[in-house]
């Protein structure tokens, strides 16, 4: 009898929680989730992803999600992941939503506000992760909670995976789930909230990005060693000089120009809304082979150049052991973002040729093992997936309603995300977000990261409508 009474009480509590979620203003719900996430310090040096994964799981269970539909799984310790499933009719295979819980480090002395205290000020939400990507986590959670409260039964299950270690370290959650719990995340296709987005120029929305391709991330260690000696008798060459010359050659080196189906579509869309002169430049770029003058002009724009080429840049530097001694070792990290279809080993070999100095050793930094390898992986980046109508058409329809006149533009991310794992596993992945950012206010990984208050609320409205359109697409 007591068991029956307890079960009845629990059912009433769950029903009341679900009813409260149904009545709650979605913007307030999203804001509450956003605040909770920002104030859980999910950096590598702090708590990791587990506390945030458990907090989001508890939110879903309290709203009435069945225990068997909410899982906190992973390698253990600080690197757990949360996977939840909103059951549909099963008429179609599931769609998987992914987003990472971890954020990059942020030092209080580098910010004008506390990076781990959620702050609303002057029309913005401030905090580490407001752009990358706890805004997306809050938005996807809000959407699932609303669907559940409404009793919505989509044509396909909606799976949400909130994961660890996208920003680094060796326990990437998407990779772990695909290798160890594929049953929880297997889907027909994937929507990754860590990309895409709404582009703002001079206060006006000018385009909505559908990111369907991305570059491959790779780090290379450049090392020069020699016996050193006393600084009072300096030779013409030393390890630092040799390394500096090598880095100059890396900076001057241009990797080959290349377009794929996504980047070609991107420039075709840009050409349609450009003035006649610049449209002519873009049409020259789209020729086969490209017009040399058009390519030279495009290459002056850092963003466009990164879209059409593999790029490499020095990001860390060290050398020497005493002020009065010749350096015996000089090292630099060169970070590369590699076009799809090419491998880290191809790039390593091209760096060796560009540097043209046998005293400079070029090795691949394996972030999983945290070791330097003489040979880099020879696995090529995935080819961009086809632009699915059930992803693209709903985006065009909802974007036209929310941001009239702003075209939907297929794009390639010049960074890297967890899409590399899902695409490699045969799950076509598309990056879609309704979060609007000005081109000159991208602060992800930087100081005073922030998201516009109204931009966030518009993104909440967008994703609710967009995802419903995707899962009901005929």
SULCOR-V271150 format. One record per residue. N is the residue number from 1. RES is the residue in one small letter. OMEGA is omega as a letter, one per 30 degrees, with the letter a starting at -180 (999 if undefined). D_LAST is the distance of its C-alpha to the last C-alpha in Angstrom with 2 decimals. Layout:
N,RES,OMEGA,D_LAST
N,RES,OMEGA,D_LAST
//
This chain:
1,x,l,48.96
2,x,a,48.79
3,x,l,45.72
4,x,l,43.99
5,x,l,45.08
6,x,l,43.92
7,x,l,40.51
8,x,l,40.28
9,x,l,41.34
10,x,l,38.80
11,x,l,36.02
12,x,l,37.25
13,x,a,37.35
14,x,l,33.80
15,x,l,32.56
16,x,l,34.61
17,x,l,33.26
18,x,l,29.66
19,x,l,30.61
20,x,l,32.36
21,x,l,29.34
22,x,a,27.34
23,x,a,30.15
24,x,l,30.82
25,x,a,29.98
26,x,l,27.22
27,x,l,29.30
28,x,l,32.32
29,x,a,30.52
30,x,l,29.27
31,x,l,32.80
32,x,l,34.40
33,x,l,32.31
34,x,l,32.99
35,x,a,36.71
36,x,a,36.89
37,x,a,35.30
38,x,a,37.49
39,x,l,40.59
40,x,a,39.99
41,x,a,41.68
42,x,l,39.42
43,x,l,41.42
44,x,a,42.84
45,x,a,46.36
46,x,a,45.52
47,x,a,43.29
48,x,a,40.51
49,x,a,37.02
50,x,a,37.98
51,x,l,38.97
52,x,l,35.75
53,x,a,33.66
54,x,l,35.67
55,x,l,35.45
56,x,l,31.64
57,x,l,31.57
58,x,l,34.01
59,x,a,31.92
60,x,l,28.95
61,x,a,31.28
62,x,l,33.04
63,x,l,29.81
64,x,l,29.28
65,x,a,27.27
66,x,a,28.68
67,x,a,31.25
68,x,l,29.49
69,x,l,26.40
70,x,a,28.53
71,x,l,30.65
72,x,a,33.24
73,x,l,33.98
74,x,a,35.57
75,x,l,38.89
76,x,l,40.75
77,x,a,42.89
78,x,a,41.51
79,x,l,38.40
80,x,l,36.07
81,x,l,32.29
82,x,l,30.08
83,x,l,26.88
84,x,a,24.90
85,x,l,21.86
86,x,a,19.79
87,x,l,18.75
88,x,a,15.28
89,x,a,14.41
90,x,a,14.46
91,x,l,11.50
92,x,l,10.76
93,x,a,13.61
94,x,l,14.86
95,x,a,14.78
96,x,l,18.41
97,x,l,19.92
98,x,l,23.44
99,x,a,26.41
100,x,a,30.15
101,x,a,32.70
102,x,l,35.74
103,x,l,37.23
104,x,a,39.96
105,x,l,43.54
106,x,a,44.88
107,x,a,48.59
108,x,a,49.77
109,x,l,52.51
110,x,a,50.02
111,x,l,48.07
112,x,l,49.29
113,x,l,47.48
114,x,a,46.97
115,x,a,43.86
116,x,l,43.15
117,x,a,43.61
118,x,a,40.63
119,x,l,42.01
120,x,a,40.73
121,x,l,42.92
122,x,l,42.83
123,x,a,39.11
124,x,l,38.13
125,x,l,37.51
126,x,l,39.82
127,x,l,39.86
128,x,a,39.19
129,x,a,35.48
130,x,l,34.42
131,x,a,32.74
132,x,f,32.50
133,x,a,30.62
134,x,l,31.33
135,x,l,29.54
136,x,l,26.27
137,x,l,27.33
138,x,a,28.08
139,x,l,24.80
140,x,l,22.66
141,x,l,25.03
142,x,a,24.82
143,x,l,21.02
144,x,l,21.17
145,x,l,24.14
146,x,l,22.50
147,x,a,19.40
148,x,a,21.94
149,x,a,24.25
150,x,a,21.63
151,x,a,20.74
152,x,l,17.06
153,x,a,15.20
154,x,l,12.00
155,x,l,9.80
156,x,l,11.99
157,x,l,15.60
158,x,a,16.58
159,x,l,19.86
160,x,l,22.31
161,x,l,25.25
162,x,a,28.15
163,x,a,30.61
164,x,l,34.14
165,x,l,35.91
166,x,a,33.51
167,x,l,36.44
168,x,a,38.83
169,x,a,41.00
170,x,a,40.37
171,x,a,37.95
172,x,a,34.52
173,x,l,32.18
174,x,l,29.03
175,x,a,31.24
176,x,a,32.92
177,x,a,29.80
178,x,a,28.43
179,x,a,31.86
180,x,a,32.86
181,x,l,29.92
182,x,a,26.94
183,x,a,25.95
184,x,a,25.35
185,x,a,23.16
186,x,a,21.45
187,x,l,17.80
188,x,l,15.17
189,x,a,15.74
190,x,l,17.84
191,x,a,18.05
192,x,a,21.75
193,x,a,23.02
194,x,a,26.26
195,x,a,25.50
196,x,l,23.58
197,x,a,24.61
198,x,a,25.72
199,x,a,28.82
200,x,l,31.54
201,x,l,34.52
202,x,l,37.37
203,x,a,35.47
204,x,l,32.48
205,x,a,28.96
206,x,l,28.79
207,x,l,25.70
208,x,a,22.88
209,x,l,22.92
210,x,a,20.21
211,x,a,22.58
212,x,l,21.51
213,x,l,25.02
214,x,l,28.33
215,x,l,31.95
216,x,a,33.90
217,x,l,36.56
218,x,l,40.08
219,x,l,43.57
220,x,l,46.76
221,x,l,50.29
222,x,a,53.06
223,x,l,56.52
224,x,l,60.00
225,x,l,63.12
226,x,a,66.84
227,x,a,70.14
228,x,a,70.49
229,x,a,73.95
230,x,a,75.94
231,x,a,74.55
232,x,l,78.04
233,x,a,77.88
234,x,l,74.41
235,x,l,73.38
236,x,a,71.46
237,x,l,68.37
238,x,a,66.93
239,x,a,63.66
240,x,l,62.27
241,x,a,63.19
242,x,l,61.52
243,x,l,58.34
244,x,l,58.30
245,x,l,58.65
246,x,a,55.80
247,x,l,53.51
248,x,a,54.55
249,x,l,53.47
250,x,a,50.09
251,x,a,49.61
252,x,a,50.65
253,x,l,48.52
254,x,l,45.41
255,x,a,42.81
256,x,l,41.19
257,x,l,38.64
258,x,l,35.19
259,x,l,31.67
260,x,a,28.44
261,x,a,25.01
262,x,a,24.19
263,x,l,27.64
264,x,l,27.84
265,x,l,24.64
266,x,a,26.18
267,x,l,29.42
268,x,l,27.81
269,x,l,26.09
270,x,a,29.42
271,x,a,31.32
272,x,a,29.33
273,x,l,30.50
274,x,l,33.99
275,x,a,37.20
276,x,a,38.50
277,x,a,40.88
278,x,l,38.53
279,x,l,35.74
280,x,l,38.36
281,x,a,39.03
282,x,l,35.39
283,x,l,35.14
284,x,l,38.26
285,x,a,36.69
286,x,l,33.75
287,x,l,36.19
288,x,f,37.03
289,x,a,39.49
290,x,l,39.16
291,x,a,41.89
292,x,a,44.50
293,x,l,45.23
294,x,l,41.58
295,x,l,41.20
296,x,a,44.40
297,x,l,43.30
298,x,a,39.89
299,x,l,41.69
300,x,l,43.70
301,x,a,40.63
302,x,a,40.32
303,x,a,36.55
304,x,l,35.79
305,x,l,38.37
306,x,l,36.68
307,x,a,33.38
308,x,a,35.10
309,x,l,37.66
310,x,l,38.44
311,x,l,40.65
312,x,a,43.43
313,x,l,45.56
314,x,a,48.45
315,x,l,47.65
316,x,a,50.65
317,x,l,54.29
318,x,l,57.37
319,x,l,60.82
320,x,a,64.47
321,x,l,66.34
322,x,a,69.28
323,x,a,70.34
324,x,l,73.47
325,x,l,72.02
326,x,a,70.18
327,x,l,66.61
328,x,l,66.21
329,x,l,62.42
330,x,a,59.81
331,x,l,56.08
332,x,l,52.88
333,x,l,49.20
334,x,a,47.01
335,x,a,43.32
336,x,l,40.98
337,x,a,37.32
338,x,l,36.43
339,x,l,33.92
340,x,l,31.23
341,x,a,32.68
342,x,a,36.14
343,x,l,37.99
344,x,l,40.43
345,x,l,43.21
346,x,a,42.73
347,x,l,43.11
348,x,a,46.11
349,x,l,47.87
350,x,l,47.21
351,x,l,48.68
352,x,a,51.73
353,x,a,52.23
354,x,a,51.79
355,x,l,54.26
356,x,l,56.71
357,x,a,59.03
358,x,l,59.75
359,x,l,61.11
360,x,l,57.63
361,x,a,55.69
362,x,a,51.89
363,x,l,50.08
364,x,l,46.56
365,x,l,46.12
366,x,a,44.08
367,x,l,42.74
368,x,a,41.96
369,x,a,45.57
370,x,l,47.06
371,x,l,49.18
372,x,a,49.95
373,x,l,49.13
374,x,l,50.91
375,x,a,47.78
376,x,l,44.26
377,x,a,41.09
378,x,l,40.21
379,x,a,36.49
380,x,l,34.49
381,x,a,31.76
382,x,l,28.22
383,x,l,26.60
384,x,l,23.78
385,x,l,20.31
386,x,a,17.92
387,x,a,15.96
388,x,l,12.39
389,x,a,9.80
390,x,l,7.92
391,x,a,11.54
392,x,a,12.93
393,x,l,10.80
394,x,l,10.68
395,x,l,14.32
396,x,a,15.26
397,x,a,14.04
398,x,l,15.76
399,x,l,18.72
400,x,l,19.32
401,x,a,19.61
402,x,a,21.90
403,x,a,23.84
404,x,l,23.92
405,x,l,25.13
406,x,a,24.59
407,x,l,22.59
408,x,a,20.28
409,x,l,22.39
410,x,a,21.73
411,x,l,24.88
412,x,l,26.99
413,x,l,28.83
414,x,l,32.55
415,x,l,33.00
416,x,a,31.68
417,x,l,29.53
418,x,l,28.30
419,x,l,25.51
420,x,a,28.20
421,x,a,28.13
422,x,l,24.42
423,x,l,23.99
424,x,a,27.16
425,x,l,25.84
426,x,l,22.89
427,x,a,20.30
428,x,a,18.80
429,x,a,19.62
430,x,a,18.84
431,x,a,21.11
432,x,l,19.77
433,x,l,21.97
434,x,a,22.65
435,x,a,26.37
436,x,l,28.37
437,x,l,31.54
438,x,a,34.19
439,x,a,34.98
440,x,a,38.55
441,x,l,37.85
442,x,a,36.15
443,x,l,38.28
444,x,a,36.44
445,x,a,39.24
446,x,a,41.76
447,x,l,44.09
448,x,l,43.06
449,x,a,39.32
450,x,l,37.52
451,x,l,34.31
452,x,a,34.33
453,x,a,34.02
454,x,l,31.80
455,x,l,29.78
456,x,a,29.16
457,x,l,28.16
458,x,l,25.77
459,x,l,24.19
460,x,l,23.87
461,x,a,22.02
462,x,a,19.79
463,x,l,18.69
464,x,a,18.04
465,x,a,15.59
466,x,a,14.12
467,x,l,13.56
468,x,l,11.92
469,x,l,9.38
470,x,a,9.00
471,x,l,8.81
472,x,a,6.31
473,x,a,3.81
474,x,999,0.00
//
